[in-house]
Amino acid sequence: MKRFYLAIFAIAMMAITAMAQNPVHWTAKLEMTSDTEGIVKLSATMDEGWHIYNLKMPEDGPNPTKISFAIAGVEWNGGMKVNHAPKKEFDSVFECEVAYWENEVTFTRRFKVTDPDKAEIIANVDYMCCNESSCRPPVKETFNLKPGN
C-alpha cells in the first residue's frame, strides 16, 4: 500500500511540474552600437503549439502583450519595433479576429545614454500564452539592464 501512495505522489508531482513549466521563454539584452547609443532587445521563444498575442487586441479578446519600461540615465531614440508581423485569424473562443506570434518574436527599441553613471533600463513584459486547447494565466517578466555592463 505504501508503494501505491508513493506512486500516486510521484505522478502528481510530475503533473504539477509539467503544468508549472512556462512554454514561453524570454531573453533581454542590450547591444551597444556606439559608446553612447544602443538597442534593447526583448525576445520570446515559444514552445511548439504555443503563441503570445499582439500588442493591441480587441476589447473582448485575449490579453495583449504589454511592454513597458522604467528608465534612468537614458532617453529613447524612436519607438518600439518588432522583427515580423503577427499572424491574424478569427478565434472562435474569443469570437473575434486575433493577432499572435508563434515560434519566436523580437521587440527592439533604440536608446541614447545621457548619464552613464545612472544608466538603467527596467523592462516589464506582461503577456498571456495559449495553444489550441488552453490558455495560461497572464505572466509578468521583469528585466533589469544596465548599458555599459
Protein Blocks (a to p, Z undefined) as FASTA:
>chain_A
ZZmmmmmmmmmmmmmmmmmpcfbdcddddddfbfkbccddddddddehiacddfbdcfkl
ccddddddddehiacedddddfbdcdddddfklopacdddehiacdddddddfblklgcc
ddddddddddfkbccddddddddddehZZ
